[in-house]
C-alpha cells in the first residue's frame, strides 16, 4: 500500500510526522512516524487529522504513566 501524502500534526509543543494513505472502504489511515502505536482512520482529511492528534495524545499519556510507574528512587544505605 503506497503512502500518498505526508502531514505534520502539532501535539504537545512539538511536531510529529504523520503518514496518511488510502485505506479500505474509502477511509484514510494515519500513523505517526515517531509513535507507531498512534494509528487511526477517518472518512475525511479533517477527521483523520483530528483522530491522529487524539491518538498521539493518548499514546503520550500511556508512556508518561508507564515512565512514572517505573520511576527510579535513590535510597541512602
C-alpha positions in Angstrom: 0.0 0.0 0.0 1.7 3.2 -1.1 1.7 6.3 1.1 0.1 9.1 -0.9 0.7 12.1 1.4 2.6 13.4 4.4 1.3 15.8 7.0 2.6 17.4 10.2 0.4 17.4 13.3 1.3 19.6 16.2 0.9 18.0 19.5 2.2 18.8 23.0 4.7 21.5 21.9 6.5 19.5 19.2 5.8 18.4 15.7 5.1 14.8 14.8 5.4 13.3 11.3 2.2 11.5 10.2 1.9 9.2 7.2 -1.6 9.3 5.6 -2.7 6.8 3.0 -5.9 5.5 1.4 -7.2 2.5 3.3 -10.1 0.2 2.6 -13.7 1.3 2.1 -12.9 4.9 1.4 -11.2 5.6 4.7 -7.9 7.5 5.1 -5.4 5.9 7.5 -2.9 7.9 9.5 0.1 6.7 11.6 2.6 8.7 13.5 6.2 8.0 12.4 7.7 8.7 15.8 5.0 6.9 17.7 3.9 3.9 15.6 1.3 2.8 18.1 -0.6 6.0 17.2 -2.6 4.8 14.3 -6.2 5.7 13.3 -8.5 6.3 10.4 -11.1 8.8 9.2 -13.5 9.4 6.4 -12.1 12.9 5.6 -8.7 14.6 5.9 -10.1 16.8 8.7 -11.4 13.8 10.6 -8.2 11.8 10.2 -6.1 14.7 11.4 -8.4 15.2 14.5 -8.2 11.4 15.2 -4.4 11.1 14.9 -3.9 14.1 17.1 -6.1 12.4 19.7 -4.2 9.1 19.2 -0.8 10.8 19.7 -2.1 12.4 22.9 -3.3 9.0 24.2 0.0 7.2 23.4 1.9 10.0 25.1 -0.3 9.7 28.2 0.3 6.0 28.4 4.0 6.5 28.0 4.0 9.1 30.8 2.1 6.8 33.1 4.5 3.9 32.4 7.5 6.1 33.0 6.1 7.4 36.3 5.3 3.8 37.4 8.9 2.7 36.8 10.5 5.8 38.3 13.8 5.1 40.0 14.2 6.4 43.5 17.6 6.7 45.3 17.7 5.3 48.8 20.6 6.0 51.1 22.0 2.9 52.9 
